[in-house]
Amino acid sequence: MFGLSKAALYLVGAGILLAAIIAAGAAIRSDLKAVGRFEATETVRKGNADAGSIAEKSRYALRHCINGGGVYVFETGACEH
């Protein structure tokens, strides 16, 4: 029905299409991995910012307590006068 050349062309075309689909899938997987890395980095960055904010508040409380003549209790974060 088909000549050998048409059949070969269809097979080559199908192979090229399959290669393009595989390459597109690999690109999508790569993009998803990059998005995952970005989200993980942002989570760590936010956690570090929150920890820095908490530490700054604790340092302020410590300075305020000591400058007021109190004793800062680290376990509870309380200032005893």
Secondary structure by P-SEA (a helix, b strand, c coil): cccaaaaaaaaaaaaaaaaaaaaaaaaaaaaaaaaaaaaaaaaaaaaaaaaaaaaaaaaaaaaaaaaabbbbbcccccccc
